[in-house]
Amino acid sequence: MDNDNGYGKLQQLLDDPTVSEIMINGPGKVFVERNGKKVITDISFASEQEVLKLVEKIYSVRGKRVDNELPYADVCMEDGTRINTIISPVSRFGISVTFRKFSKEIQNVEDLVRVGTINKKGLDFMKACIKGKVNMIFSGGTSVGKTTLLQMLSQYFSPHERVVTVEDSAELKLDQENVISLETKTPDRDGKGGVTLRDLISNSLRMSPDRLVVGEVRGAESIDMIQAMSVGHSGTIAVMHGNSPREVMSRLETMILMSGINLPSHEVKKLIASTIQVVVHMQRLWDGSRKVVSITEIRGMEGTQIVYNDLFIYRFSKKDEKGNDTYDLLPAIRYYPLFFDRMRRMNLISDKIFEIEEN
């Protein structure tokens, strides 16, 4: 953890490298996740007040709060551990606290290949997209590794870029020198002083960013992000929840329409299709492993529909020596991406990236 050490009963779990999540379901039940499996522990708290005291200690030093007026909130520790708290009556069975620990096993992109999150060919393609300043969405469900993948790939940002990150709870730790990290602010008890993601994105565009990174898009800020891309802020990267690239684009369309923008649905689709270039989708598989399962180009429009071009898909690869099926992230293109020639001229990529290697 960070310098706020001394978390009593939870300290041993926070220090345990095999624990990826800690879940407090009221004072009497504490669960952990190990290797993708959630199991109950023998740890418990004497009362809800004891749990709340721990939460207040963590949140207060970061300018966050959880109380009757604001019954849920997120915060991020210095080591990347993310914490969500929700209290009664919103949480019917009492206070619930979830610690999602940042994996110390992943320190660089080579570690992502080693643990099987992505293979070298898929990684090389994403490196090229980062260096070529392609507008990208990292999508997937909760706890699939989207933020970790983004953070590891950020080491390929140019050292000459000014990077602005915008997050609800700041968790991205980028190594570049010219980085500005912006975080939302909870309103005070009078409802004043709050700062939203939408406020931060709008302000970030006045900070001369060479690259904008949005920690998670989930509301009206979507239109500000899309407009930033459309006016030349190339290399913008965002994280979104969703079950597939197509669902993510549909959600993005809905969020933009709900932002109050006065555009018909097909114009919103055109705006999305002309700005987002690649969706990198991740899933957590049945065995608990986290994988990049597709890399998809957003190719434009045909009539009223967005056109998708799957570049890499996680699919059957070969039989192993025991005759079992194995799977890998393999090229699946129908067409070279529209940005391919530009990236080839920049010496970032070649045709071989889309060749399936013979085993």
Buried (B, 14 or more C-beta within 10 A) or exposed (E): BEEEEEBEBBEEBBEEEEBBBBBBBBBEBBBBBEEBEEEEBEBBBEEBEBBBEBBBEBBEEBEBBBEEEBBEBBBBBEBBBBBBBBBBEEBEEBBBBBBBBBBEEBEEBEBBBEBBBBBEBBBBBBBBBBBBBBBBBBBBEEBBBBBBBBBBBBEEBBEEBBBBBBBBBBBBBBEBEBBEBBBBBBEEEEEEEEBBBBBBBBEBBEEEBBBBBBBBBBEBBBBBBBBBBEEEBBBBBBBBBBEBBBBBBBBBBEBBBEBEBEBEEEEBBBBBBBBBBBBBBBBBBEEEBBBBBBBBBBBEBEEEEBEBBBBBBBEEBEEEEEEEEEBBBBBBBEEBBEBBEBBBEEEBBEEEBBEEEEE
